[in-house]
Amino acid sequence: MIAELENKIAGEEPVIITGWRPHSMYAQYDLKFLEDTRGHFQLDNVYVISYQGLEEAKSTAYNIMSNWSIEVSDLEEMVLAYEQDGTSFDVLAEQWVEENRDKVDAMLENK
C-alpha cells in the first residue's frame, strides 16, 4: 500500500487507499480523508484495561492510565522519526514529554 501511495504521489497521480491512524504516512504526506457517505468505515476507540482493584492498589498508575492523552498526529510524527532516522521510542517519548511538559503535568496532577 505504501509503495503504491509513494509511486502515485511521485507521479503526481490521484490515489485512494484504505489507511489507518496512527500511521507515519499521515506525518509524511498531505493526505486527506474522503467523506464516507455510506457509513462503511466507522471510527474505533482504544481502551486501557487493567484488573479490578488497581485503583486502590496502585492509585498513581491508575491515575496515569486514566488521564493520559496524546494526539494521534504526535504519535505519527514519532513513528516517522523512528522510521526515517532510527530515533528510539524512548528518546522520542522523552522529547515529547519535554515539549509538552504542561500537558504531562496536568495529566499527572489530575488524581
Biopython code that builds the backbone (N, CA, C, O; Angstrom):
import numpy as np
from Bio.PDB.StructureBuilder import StructureBuilder

atoms = [
    (1, "MET", "N", (0.818, -1.176, 0.000)),
    (1, "MET", "CA", (0.000, 0.000, 0.000)),
    (1, "MET", "C", (0.873, 1.255, 0.000)),
    (1, "MET", "O", (0.626, 2.182, -0.772)),
    (2, "ILE", "N", (1.886, 1.290, 0.856)),
    (2, "ILE", "CA", (2.755, 2.459, 0.953)),
    (2, "ILE", "C", (3.523, 2.663, -0.346)),
    (2, "ILE", "O", (3.684, 3.795, -0.803)),
    (3, "ALA", "N", (3.997, 1.574, -0.941)),
    (3, "ALA", "CA", (4.726, 1.690, -2.205)),
    (3, "ALA", "C", (3.827, 2.279, -3.283)),
    (3, "ALA", "O", (4.264, 3.137, -4.050)),
    (4, "GLU", "N", (2.607, 1.840, -3.351)),
    (4, "GLU", "CA", (1.674, 2.368, -4.343)),
    (4, "GLU", "C", (1.372, 3.834, -4.070)),
    (4, "GLU", "O", (1.311, 4.643, -4.996)),
    (5, "LEU", "N", (1.186, 4.173, -2.816)),
    (5, "LEU", "CA", (0.956, 5.563, -2.426)),
    (5, "LEU", "C", (2.139, 6.438, -2.847)),
    (5, "LEU", "O", (1.950, 7.497, -3.445)),
    (6, "GLU", "N", (3.345, 5.997, -2.537)),
    (6, "GLU", "CA", (4.547, 6.764, -2.884)),
    (6, "GLU", "C", (4.711, 6.914, -4.394)),
    (6, "GLU", "O", (5.076, 7.985, -4.879)),
    (7, "ASN", "N", (4.441, 5.839, -5.136)),
    (7, "ASN", "CA", (4.543, 5.899, -6.597)),
    (7, "ASN", "C", (3.553, 6.902, -7.183)),
    (7, "ASN", "O", (3.903, 7.687, -8.065)),
    (8, "LYS", "N", (2.337, 6.873, -6.698)),
    (8, "LYS", "CA", (1.311, 7.790, -7.206)),
    (8, "LYS", "C", (1.641, 9.235, -6.842)),
    (8, "LYS", "O", (1.476, 10.134, -7.668)),
    (9, "ILE", "N", (2.102, 9.465, -5.625)),
    (9, "ILE", "CA", (2.463, 10.824, -5.211)),
    (9, "ILE", "C", (3.636, 11.325, -6.038)),
    (9, "ILE", "O", (3.632, 12.468, -6.496)),
    (10, "ALA", "N", (4.641, 10.476, -6.233)),
    (10, "ALA", "CA", (5.814, 10.869, -7.033)),
    (10, "ALA", "C", (5.413, 11.202, -8.466)),
    (10, "ALA", "O", (5.983, 12.106, -9.078)),
    (11, "GLY", "N", (4.438, 10.479, -9.000)),
    (11, "GLY", "CA", (3.967, 10.728, -10.356)),
    (11, "GLY", "C", (2.863, 11.770, -10.426)),
    (11, "GLY", "O", (2.293, 12.022, -11.487)),
    (12, "GLU", "N", (2.571, 12.373, -9.277)),
    (12, "GLU", "CA", (1.514, 13.393, -9.171)),
    (12, "GLU", "C", (0.191, 12.876, -9.724)),
    (12, "GLU", "O", (-0.538, 13.593, -10.410)),
    (13, "GLU", "N", (-0.100, 11.622, -9.410)),
    (13, "GLU", "CA", (-1.350, 10.991, -9.837)),
    (13, "GLU", "C", (-2.291, 10.882, -8.651)),
    (13, "GLU", "O", (-1.838, 10.768, -7.513)),
    (14, "PRO", "N", (-3.581, 10.915, -8.897)),
    (14, "PRO", "CA", (-4.525, 10.718, -7.793)),
    (14, "PRO", "C", (-4.468, 9.278, -7.296)),
    (14, "PRO", "O", (-4.191, 8.351, -8.057)),
    (15, "VAL", "N", (-4.734, 9.116, -6.018)),
    (15, "VAL", "CA", (-4.716, 7.772, -5.435)),
    (15, "VAL", "C", (-5.672, 7.738, -4.248)),
    (15, "VAL", "O", (-5.808, 8.718, -3.515)),
    (16, "ILE", "N", (-6.322, 6.611, -4.074)),
    (16, "ILE", "CA", (-7.182, 6.384, -2.918)),
    (16, "ILE", "C", (-6.695, 5.107, -2.252)),
    (16, "ILE", "O", (-6.501, 4.085, -2.911)),
    (17, "ILE", "N", (-6.499, 5.174, -0.940)),
    (17, "ILE", "CA", (-6.064, 4.000, -0.178)),
    (17, "ILE", "C", (-6.972, 3.836, 1.038)),
    (17, "ILE", "O", (-7.676, 4.763, 1.439)),
    (18, "THR", "N", (-6.941, 2.672, 1.595)),
    (18, "THR", "CA", (-7.589, 2.441, 2.880)),
    (18, "THR", "C", (-6.491, 2.488, 3.920)),
    (18, "THR", "O", (-5.700, 1.553, 4.044)),
    (19, "GLY", "N", (-6.443, 3.575, 4.664)),
    (19, "GLY", "CA", (-5.390, 3.757, 5.664)),
    (19, "GLY", "C", (-5.949, 3.669, 7.068)),
    (19, "GLY", "O", (-7.156, 3.514, 7.259)),
    (20, "TRP", "N", (-5.082, 3.765, 8.035)),
    (20, "TRP", "CA", (-5.473, 3.740, 9.437)),
    (20, "TRP", "C", (-4.580, 4.691, 10.208)),
    (20, "TRP", "O", (-3.474, 5.023, 9.784)),
    (21, "ARG", "N", (-5.077, 5.109, 11.323)),
    (21, "ARG", "CA", (-4.313, 6.009, 12.191)),
    (21, "ARG", "C", (-4.196, 5.370, 13.556)),
    (21, "ARG", "O", (-5.145, 4.741, 14.025)),
    (22, "PRO", "N", (-3.065, 5.516, 14.200)),
    (22, "PRO", "CA", (-1.898, 6.270, 13.772)),
    (22, "PRO", "C", (-1.071, 5.510, 12.752)),
    (22, "PRO", "O", (-0.943, 4.288, 12.819)),
    (23, "HIS", "N", (-0.513, 6.252, 11.806)),
    (23, "HIS", "CA", (0.408, 5.722, 10.813)),
    (23, "HIS", "C", (1.308, 6.856, 10.352)),
    (23, "HIS", "O", (0.857, 7.990, 10.192)),
    (24, "SER", "N", (2.569, 6.551, 10.141)),
    (24, "SER", "CA", (3.551, 7.569, 9.770)),
    (24, "SER", "C", (3.250, 8.243, 8.434)),
    (24, "SER", "O", (3.719, 9.355, 8.191)),
    (25, "MET", "N", (2.481, 7.595, 7.568)),
    (25, "MET", "CA", (2.201, 8.197, 6.261)),
    (25, "MET", "C", (1.455, 9.519, 6.409)),
    (25, "MET", "O", (1.563, 10.386, 5.542)),
    (26, "TYR", "N", (0.700, 9.686, 7.491)),
    (26, "TYR", "CA", (-0.024, 10.943, 7.699)),
    (26, "TYR", "C", (0.916, 12.076, 8.097)),
    (26, "TYR", "O", (0.628, 13.242, 7.826)),
    (27, "ALA", "N", (2.022, 11.751, 8.728)),
    (27, "ALA", "CA", (3.027, 12.762, 9.064)),
    (27, "ALA", "C", (3.910, 13.069, 7.861)),
    (27, "ALA", "O", (4.446, 14.172, 7.746)),
    (28, "GLN", "N", (4.059, 12.115, 6.985)),
    (28, "GLN", "CA", (4.961, 12.256, 5.844)),
    (28, "GLN", "C", (4.292, 12.922, 4.636)),
    (28, "GLN", "O", (4.938, 13.670, 3.902)),
    (29, "TYR", "N", (3.019, 12.653, 4.434)),
    (29, "TYR", "CA", (2.319, 13.148, 3.248)),
    (29, "TYR", "C", (1.099, 13.968, 3.654)),
    (29, "TYR", "O", (0.563, 13.808, 4.751)),
    (30, "ASP", "N", (0.675, 14.839, 2.762)),
    (30, "ASP", "CA", (-0.512, 15.659, 2.984)),
    (30, "ASP", "C", (-1.729, 14.881, 2.504)),
    (30, "ASP", "O", (-2.251, 15.133, 1.418)),
    (31, "LEU", "N", (-2.177, 13.931, 3.326)),
    (31, "LEU", "CA", (-3.294, 13.063, 2.953)),
    (31, "LEU", "C", (-4.611, 13.667, 3.427)),
    (31, "LEU", "O", (-4.665, 14.359, 4.444)),
    (32, "LYS", "N", (-5.635, 13.402, 2.696)),
    (32, "LYS", "CA", (-6.977, 13.888, 3.014)),
    (32, "LYS", "C", (-7.898, 12.694, 3.222)),
    (32, "LYS", "O", (-7.686, 11.620, 2.660)),
    (33, "PHE", "N", (-8.912, 12.902, 4.030)),
    (33, "PHE", "CA", (-9.917, 11.871, 4.242)),
    (33, "PHE", "C", (-11.106, 12.137, 3.329)),
    (33, "PHE", "O", (-11.570, 13.272, 3.225)),
    (34, "LEU", "N", (-11.595, 11.105, 2.676)),
    (34, "LEU", "CA", (-12.808, 11.226, 1.882)),
    (34, "LEU", "C", (-14.011, 11.094, 2.807)),
    (34, "LEU", "O", (-13.955, 10.400, 3.822)),
    (35, "GLU", "N", (-15.081, 11.758, 2.448)),
    (35, "GLU", "CA", (-16.306, 11.640, 3.231)),
    (35, "GLU", "C", (-16.912, 10.258, 2.988)),
    (35, "GLU", "O", (-17.045, 9.821, 1.845)),
    (36, "ASP", "N", (-17.267, 9.595, 4.050)),
    (36, "ASP", "CA", (-17.859, 8.263, 3.973)),
    (36, "ASP", "C", (-19.375, 8.411, 4.024)),
    (36, "ASP", "O", (-19.983, 8.285, 5.087)),
    (37, "THR", "N", (-19.973, 8.673, 2.887)),
    (37, "THR", "CA", (-21.411, 8.950, 2.841)),
    (37, "THR", "C", (-22.274, 7.712, 3.084)),
    (37, "THR", "O", (-23.470, 7.842, 3.345)),
    (38, "ARG", "N", (-21.699, 6.533, 3.004)),
    (38, "ARG", "CA", (-22.470, 5.299, 3.201)),
    (38, "ARG", "C", (-22.194, 4.632, 4.551)),
    (38, "ARG", "O", (-22.816, 3.621, 4.877)),
    (39, "GLY", "N", (-21.278, 5.181, 5.326)),
    (39, "GLY", "CA", (-21.013, 4.635, 6.656)),
    (39, "GLY", "C", (-20.276, 3.313, 6.667)),
    (39, "GLY", "O", (-20.454, 2.513, 7.586)),
    (40, "HIS", "N", (-19.449, 3.069, 5.660)),
    (40, "HIS", "CA", (-18.706, 1.809, 5.602)),
    (40, "HIS", "C", (-17.532, 1.766, 6.573)),
    (40, "HIS", "O", (-17.175, 0.700, 7.074)),
    (41, "PHE", "N", (-16.936, 2.918, 6.837)),
    (41, "PHE", "CA", (-15.722, 2.966, 7.647)),
    (41, "PHE", "C", (-15.999, 3.724, 8.932)),
    (41, "PHE", "O", (-16.026, 4.954, 8.940)),
    (42, "GLN", "N", (-16.201, 3.009, 9.993)),
    (42, "GLN", "CA", (-16.531, 3.607, 11.282)),
    (42, "GLN", "C", (-15.273, 3.836, 12.104)),
    (42, "GLN", "O", (-14.306, 3.079, 12.010)),
    (43, "LEU", "N", (-15.301, 4.892, 12.911)),
    (43, "LEU", "CA", (-14.203, 5.148, 13.834)),
    (43, "LEU", "C", (-14.226, 4.114, 14.939)),
    (43, "LEU", "O", (-15.268, 3.536, 15.249)),
    (44, "ASP", "N", (-13.073, 3.891, 15.524)),
    (44, "ASP", "CA", (-12.976, 2.953, 16.629)),
    (44, "ASP", "C", (-12.287, 3.652, 17.788)),
    (44, "ASP", "O", (-11.823, 4.783, 17.646)),
    (45, "ASN", "N", (-12.219, 3.003, 18.905)),
    (45, "ASN", "CA", (-11.608, 3.554, 20.104)),
    (45, "ASN", "C", (-10.505, 2.637, 20.595)),
    (45, "ASN", "O", (-10.450, 1.455, 20.256)),
    (46, "VAL", "N", (-9.630, 3.215, 21.403)),
    (46, "VAL", "CA", (-8.600, 2.447, 22.087)),
    (46, "VAL", "C", (-8.923, 2.514, 23.568)),
    (46, "VAL", "O", (-9.215, 3.589, 24.092)),
    (47, "TYR", "N", (-8.874, 1.400, 24.232)),
    (47, "TYR", "CA", (-9.197, 1.342, 25.644)),
    (47, "TYR", "C", (-8.005, 0.851, 26.448)),
    (47, "TYR", "O", (-7.254, -0.015, 26.000)),
    (48, "VAL", "N", (-7.839, 1.410, 27.631)),
    (48, "VAL", "CA", (-6.838, 0.927, 28.577)),
    (48, "VAL", "C", (-7.558, -0.031, 29.505)),
    (48, "VAL", "O", (-8.582, 0.313, 30.095)),
    (49, "ILE", "N", (-7.021, -1.228, 29.631)),
    (49, "ILE", "CA", (-7.641, -2.195, 30.527)),
    (49, "ILE", "C", (-6.645, -2.584, 31.611)),
    (49, "ILE", "O", (-5.431, -2.522, 31.415)),
    (50, "SER", "N", (-7.173, -2.977, 32.736)),
    (50, "SER", "CA", (-6.323, -3.419, 33.837)),
    (50, "SER", "C", (-7.081, -4.487, 34.613)),
    (50, "SER", "O", (-7.858, -5.249, 34.037)),
    (51, "TYR", "N", (-6.859, -4.539, 35.889)),
    (51, "TYR", "CA", (-7.542, -5.524, 36.705)),
    (51, "TYR", "C", (-8.338, -4.812, 37.800)),
    (51, "TYR", "O", (-8.022, -3.693, 38.203)),
    (52, "GLN", "N", (-9.367, -5.495, 38.258)),
    (52, "GLN", "CA", (-10.198, -4.938, 39.316)),
    (52, "GLN", "C", (-9.347, -4.761, 40.578)),
    (52, "GLN", "O", (-8.648, -5.682, 41.000)),
    (53, "GLY", "N", (-9.414, -3.588, 41.161)),
    (53, "GLY", "CA", (-8.635, -3.295, 42.354)),
    (53, "GLY", "C", (-7.384, -2.476, 42.095)),
    (53, "GLY", "O", (-6.704, -2.075, 43.039)),
    (54, "LEU", "N", (-7.069, -2.222, 40.842)),
    (54, "LEU", "CA", (-5.872, -1.451, 40.527)),
    (54, "LEU", "C", (-5.955, -0.042, 41.123)),
    (54, "LEU", "O", (-4.959, 0.482, 41.622)),
    (55, "GLU", "N", (-7.133, 0.562, 41.070)),
    (55, "GLU", "CA", (-7.272, 1.925, 41.572)),
    (55, "GLU", "C", (-6.865, 2.021, 43.041)),
    (55, "GLU", "O", (-6.231, 2.995, 43.448)),
    (56, "GLU", "N", (-7.221, 1.030, 43.824)),
    (56, "GLU", "CA", (-6.863, 1.036, 45.236)),
    (56, "GLU", "C", (-5.413, 0.598, 45.454)),
    (56, "GLU", "O", (-4.706, 1.178, 46.278)),
    (57, "ALA", "N", (-4.978, -0.410, 44.726)),
    (57, "ALA", "CA", (-3.644, -0.967, 44.934)),
    (57, "ALA", "C", (-2.536, -0.074, 44.381)),
    (57, "ALA", "O", (-1.490, 0.072, 45.013)),
    (58, "LYS", "N", (-2.745, 0.504, 43.246)),
    (58, "LYS", "CA", (-1.723, 1.311, 42.555)),
    (58, "LYS", "C", (-2.384, 2.576, 42.018)),
    (58, "LYS", "O", (-2.543, 2.736, 40.808)),
    (59, "SER", "N", (-2.764, 3.463, 42.917)),
    (59, "SER", "CA", (-3.542, 4.640, 42.517)),
    (59, "SER", "C", (-2.784, 5.542, 41.539)),
    (59, "SER", "O", (-3.398, 6.127, 40.647)),
    (60, "THR", "N", (-1.478, 5.663, 41.689)),
    (60, "THR", "CA", (-0.705, 6.513, 40.775)),
    (60, "THR", "C", (-0.760, 5.947, 39.359)),
    (60, "THR", "O", (-1.025, 6.684, 38.409)),
    (61, "ALA", "N", (-0.516, 4.661, 39.211)),
    (61, "ALA", "CA", (-0.579, 4.023, 37.890)),
    (61, "ALA", "C", (-1.989, 4.134, 37.311)),
    (61, "ALA", "O", (-2.157, 4.403, 36.122)),
    (62, "TYR", "N", (-2.992, 3.927, 38.149)),
    (62, "TYR", "CA", (-4.377, 4.031, 37.710)),
    (62, "TYR", "C", (-4.671, 5.441, 37.182)),
    (62, "TYR", "O", (-5.283, 5.599, 36.125)),
    (63, "ASN", "N", (-4.234, 6.451, 37.919)),
    (63, "ASN", "CA", (-4.482, 7.830, 37.500)),
    (63, "ASN", "C", (-3.751, 8.174, 36.207)),
    (63, "ASN", "O", (-4.303, 8.860, 35.346)),
    (64, "ILE", "N", (-2.530, 7.708, 36.066)),
    (64, "ILE", "CA", (-1.783, 7.969, 34.829)),
    (64, "ILE", "C", (-2.515, 7.336, 33.645)),
    (64, "ILE", "O", (-2.723, 7.994, 32.626)),
    (65, "MET", "N", (-2.902, 6.078, 33.770)),
    (65, "MET", "CA", (-3.594, 5.403, 32.668)),
    (65, "MET", "C", (-4.960, 6.026, 32.393)),
    (65, "MET", "O", (-5.404, 6.061, 31.246)),
    (66, "SER", "N", (-5.618, 6.510, 33.422)),
    (66, "SER", "CA", (-6.949, 7.100, 33.246)),
    (66, "SER", "C", (-6.894, 8.475, 32.600)),
    (66, "SER", "O", (-7.819, 8.858, 31.885)),
    (67, "ASN", "N", (-5.838, 9.213, 32.838)),
    (67, "ASN", "CA", (-5.773, 10.599, 32.392)),
    (67, "ASN", "C", (-4.847, 10.832, 31.206)),
    (67, "ASN", "O", (-4.824, 11.932, 30.653)),
    (68, "TRP", "N", (-4.085, 9.822, 30.807)),
    (68, "TRP", "CA", (-3.104, 10.011, 29.749)),
    (68, "TRP", "C", (-3.793, 10.269, 28.416)),
    (68, "TRP", "O", (-4.788, 9.625, 28.085)),
    (69, "SER", "N", (-3.264, 11.201, 27.669)),
    (69, "SER", "CA", (-3.799, 11.532, 26.351)),
    (69, "SER", "C", (-2.670, 12.073, 25.481)),
    (69, "SER", "O", (-1.839, 12.855, 25.942)),
    (70, "ILE", "N", (-2.649, 11.657, 24.243)),
    (70, "ILE", "CA", (-1.662, 12.156, 23.289)),
    (70, "ILE", "C", (-2.337, 12.235, 21.926)),
    (70, "ILE", "O", (-3.106, 11.350, 21.552)),
    (71, "GLU", "N", (-2.047, 13.286, 21.199)),
    (71, "GLU", "CA", (-2.638, 13.464, 19.872)),
    (71, "GLU", "C", (-2.116, 12.396, 18.913)),
    (71, "GLU", "O", (-0.940, 12.036, 18.947)),
    (72, "VAL", "N", (-2.989, 11.907, 18.078)),
    (72, "VAL", "CA", (-2.606, 10.906, 17.077)),
    (72, "VAL", "C", (-1.503, 11.465, 16.183)),
    (72, "VAL", "O", (-0.571, 10.746, 15.824)),
    (73, "SER", "N", (-1.603, 12.730, 15.827)),
    (73, "SER", "CA", (-0.581, 13.330, 14.963)),
    (73, "SER", "C", (0.791, 13.337, 15.634)),
    (73, "SER", "O", (1.807, 13.216, 14.950)),
    (74, "ASP", "N", (0.840, 13.476, 16.960)),
    (74, "ASP", "CA", (2.117, 13.400, 17.672)),
    (74, "ASP", "C", (2.698, 11.991, 17.583)),
    (74, "ASP", "O", (3.900, 11.823, 17.380)),
    (75, "LEU", "N", (1.853, 10.991, 17.734)),
    (75, "LEU", "CA", (2.310, 9.601, 17.595)),
    (75, "LEU", "C", (2.852, 9.354, 16.191)),
    (75, "LEU", "O", (3.880, 8.699, 16.019)),
    (76, "GLU", "N", (2.159, 9.879, 15.200)),
    (76, "GLU", "CA", (2.580, 9.681, 13.815)),
    (76, "GLU", "C", (3.924, 10.340, 13.539)),
    (76, "GLU", "O", (4.745, 9.787, 12.807)),
    (77, "GLU", "N", (4.157, 11.504, 14.113)),
    (77, "GLU", "CA", (5.457, 12.170, 13.964)),
    (77, "GLU", "C", (6.561, 11.328, 14.595)),
    (77, "GLU", "O", (7.656, 11.222, 14.044)),
    (78, "MET", "N", (6.275, 10.731, 15.747)),
    (78, "MET", "CA", (7.271, 9.895, 16.419)),
    (78, "MET", "C", (7.590, 8.657, 15.596)),
    (78, "MET", "O", (8.756, 8.292, 15.449)),
    (79, "VAL", "N", (6.566, 8.013, 15.060)),
    (79, "VAL", "CA", (6.785, 6.816, 14.249)),
    (79, "VAL", "C", (7.588, 7.166, 12.997)),
    (79, "VAL", "O", (8.466, 6.407, 12.588)),
    (80, "LEU", "N", (7.288, 8.303, 12.396)),
    (80, "LEU", "CA", (8.038, 8.732, 11.213)),
    (80, "LEU", "C", (9.503, 8.982, 11.556)),
    (80, "LEU", "O", (10.385, 8.589, 10.792)),
    (81, "ALA", "N", (9.778, 9.624, 12.683)),
    (81, "ALA", "CA", (11.166, 9.865, 13.107)),
    (81, "ALA", "C", (11.891, 8.547, 13.351)),
    (81, "ALA", "O", (13.069, 8.410, 13.020)),
    (82, "TYR", "N", (11.193, 7.584, 13.926)),
    (82, "TYR", "CA", (11.778, 6.259, 14.141)),
    (82, "TYR", "C", (12.111, 5.605, 12.799)),
    (82, "TYR", "O", (13.202, 5.063, 12.621)),
    (83, "GLU", "N", (11.168, 5.658, 11.861)),
    (83, "GLU", "CA", (11.360, 5.006, 10.558)),
    (83, "GLU", "C", (12.454, 5.688, 9.736)),
    (83, "GLU", "O", (13.262, 5.013, 9.098)),
    (84, "GLN", "N", (12.481, 7.008, 9.749)),
    (84, "GLN", "CA", (13.420, 7.728, 8.892)),
    (84, "GLN", "C", (14.803, 7.862, 9.503)),
    (84, "GLN", "O", (15.808, 7.735, 8.803)),
    (85, "ASP", "N", (14.862, 8.118, 10.810)),
    (85, "ASP", "CA", (16.138, 8.417, 11.457)),
    (85, "ASP", "C", (16.618, 7.346, 12.416)),
    (85, "ASP", "O", (17.759, 7.382, 12.876)),
    (86, "GLY", "N", (15.743, 6.384, 12.720)),
    (86, "GLY", "CA", (16.099, 5.361, 13.687)),
    (86, "GLY", "C", (16.101, 5.859, 15.122)),
    (86, "GLY", "O", (16.652, 5.199, 16.003)),
    (87, "THR", "N", (15.492, 7.017, 15.370)),
    (87, "THR", "CA", (15.423, 7.549, 16.728)),
    (87, "THR", "C", (14.622, 6.585, 17.590)),
    (87, "THR", "O", (13.526, 6.172, 17.211)),
    (88, "SER", "N", (15.158, 6.227, 18.736)),
    (88, "SER", "CA", (14.474, 5.251, 19.594)),
    (88, "SER", "C", (13.194, 5.855, 20.158)),
    (88, "SER", "O", (13.085, 7.068, 20.336)),
    (89, "PHE", "N", (12.241, 4.992, 20.432)),
    (89, "PHE", "CA", (10.980, 5.455, 21.005)),
    (89, "PHE", "C", (11.188, 6.037, 22.401)),
    (89, "PHE", "O", (10.442, 6.923, 22.820)),
    (90, "ASP", "N", (12.193, 5.547, 23.123)),
    (90, "ASP", "CA", (12.494, 6.123, 24.432)),
    (90, "ASP", "C", (12.890, 7.593, 24.289)),
    (90, "ASP", "O", (12.408, 8.450, 25.031)),
    (91, "VAL", "N", (13.756, 7.869, 23.344)),
    (91, "VAL", "CA", (14.201, 9.245, 23.111)),
    (91, "VAL", "C", (13.034, 10.096, 22.614)),
    (91, "VAL", "O", (12.858, 11.230, 23.062)),
    (92, "LEU", "N", (12.245, 9.562, 21.704)),
    (92, "LEU", "CA", (11.100, 10.303, 21.179)),
    (92, "LEU", "C", (10.093, 10.614, 22.279)),
    (92, "LEU", "O", (9.538, 11.712, 22.328)),
    (93, "ALA", "N", (9.861, 9.652, 23.154)),
    (93, "ALA", "CA", (8.932, 9.884, 24.272)),
    (93, "ALA", "C", (9.473, 10.947, 25.212)),
    (93, "ALA", "O", (8.729, 11.818, 25.663)),
    (94, "GLU", "N", (10.765, 10.882, 25.510)),
    (94, "GLU", "CA", (11.377, 11.897, 26.377)),
    (94, "GLU", "C", (11.253, 13.284, 25.757)),
    (94, "GLU", "O", (10.941, 14.251, 26.453)),
    (95, "GLN", "N", (11.494, 13.386, 24.462)),
    (95, "GLN", "CA", (11.361, 14.672, 23.766)),
    (95, "GLN", "C", (9.924, 15.177, 23.831)),
    (95, "GLN", "O", (9.684, 16.362, 24.066)),
    (96, "TRP", "N", (8.968, 14.271, 23.621)),
    (96, "TRP", "CA", (7.566, 14.668, 23.657)),
    (96, "TRP", "C", (7.197, 15.193, 25.046)),
    (96, "TRP", "O", (6.520, 16.213, 25.173)),
    (97, "VAL", "N", (7.646, 14.488, 26.078)),
    (97, "VAL", "CA", (7.357, 14.928, 27.448)),
    (97, "VAL", "C", (7.956, 16.305, 27.698)),
    (97, "VAL", "O", (7.295, 17.174, 28.267)),
    (98, "GLU", "N", (9.202, 16.514, 27.280)),
    (98, "GLU", "CA", (9.847, 17.821, 27.460)),
    (98, "GLU", "C", (9.084, 18.925, 26.734)),
    (98, "GLU", "O", (8.890, 20.013, 27.276)),
    (99, "GLU", "N", (8.654, 18.641, 25.509)),
    (99, "GLU", "CA", (7.956, 19.642, 24.698)),
    (99, "GLU", "C", (6.514, 19.862, 25.150)),
    (99, "GLU", "O", (5.902, 20.872, 24.802)),
    (100, "ASN", "N", (5.975, 18.931, 25.917)),
    (100, "ASN", "CA", (4.578, 19.008, 26.359)),
    (100, "ASN", "C", (4.474, 18.914, 27.881)),
    (100, "ASN", "O", (3.517, 18.356, 28.418)),
    (101, "ARG", "N", (5.459, 19.460, 28.551)),
    (101, "ARG", "CA", (5.541, 19.342, 30.000)),
    (101, "ARG", "C", (4.262, 19.817, 30.685)),
    (101, "ARG", "O", (3.816, 19.193, 31.647)),
    (102, "ASP", "N", (3.667, 20.910, 30.209)),
    (102, "ASP", "CA", (2.450, 21.416, 30.835)),
    (102, "ASP", "C", (1.300, 20.414, 30.733)),
    (102, "ASP", "O", (0.550, 20.230, 31.692)),
    (103, "LYS", "N", (1.158, 19.766, 29.570)),
    (103, "LYS", "CA", (0.121, 18.753, 29.395)),
    (103, "LYS", "C", (0.383, 17.554, 30.298)),
    (103, "LYS", "O", (-0.529, 17.043, 30.948)),
    (104, "VAL", "N", (1.637, 17.112, 30.331)),
    (104, "VAL", "CA", (2.003, 15.956, 31.146)),
    (104, "VAL", "C", (1.750, 16.252, 32.619)),
    (104, "VAL", "O", (1.170, 15.430, 33.328)),
    (105, "ASP", "N", (2.180, 17.415, 33.080)),
    (105, "ASP", "CA", (1.951, 17.779, 34.477)),
    (105, "ASP", "C", (0.462, 17.817, 34.814)),
    (105, "ASP", "O", (0.055, 17.379, 35.890)),
    (106, "ALA", "N", (-0.344, 18.340, 33.899)),
    (106, "ALA", "CA", (-1.792, 18.388, 34.134)),
    (106, "ALA", "C", (-2.381, 16.975, 34.210)),
    (106, "ALA", "O", (-3.269, 16.716, 35.023)),
    (107, "MET", "N", (-1.889, 16.065, 33.366)),
    (107, "MET", "CA", (-2.377, 14.693, 33.413)),
    (107, "MET", "C", (-1.956, 13.999, 34.709)),
    (107, "MET", "O", (-2.735, 13.244, 35.291)),
    (108, "LEU", "N", (-0.749, 14.249, 35.151)),
    (108, "LEU", "CA", (-0.240, 13.596, 36.365)),
    (108, "LEU", "C", (-0.876, 14.175, 37.625)),
    (108, "LEU", "O", (-1.042, 13.460, 38.613)),
    (109, "GLU", "N", (-1.231, 15.450, 37.606)),
    (109, "GLU", "CA", (-1.850, 16.073, 38.779)),
    (109, "GLU", "C", (-3.323, 15.787, 38.876)),
    (109, "GLU", "O", (-3.928, 16.037, 39.919)),
    (110, "ASN", "N", (-3.918, 15.277, 37.832)),
    (110, "ASN", "CA", (-5.349, 15.023, 37.763)),
    (110, "ASN", "C", (-5.684, 13.707, 38.480)),
    (110, "ASN", "O", (-6.013, 12.711, 37.836)),
    (111, "LYS", "N", (-5.599, 13.714, 39.789)),
    (111, "LYS", "CA", (-5.766, 12.468, 40.559)),
    (111, "LYS", "C", (-7.165, 12.304, 41.075)),
    (111, "LYS", "O", (-7.465, 11.312, 41.739)),
]
sb = StructureBuilder()
sb.init_structure("model")
sb.init_model(0)
sb.init_chain("A")
sb.init_seg("    ")
for serial, (resi, resn, name, xyz) in enumerate(atoms, 1):
    if name == "N":
        sb.init_residue(resn, " ", resi, " ")
    sb.init_atom(name, np.array(xyz, "f"), 0.0, 1.0, " ", f" {name:<3s}", serial, name[0])
structure = sb.get_structure()
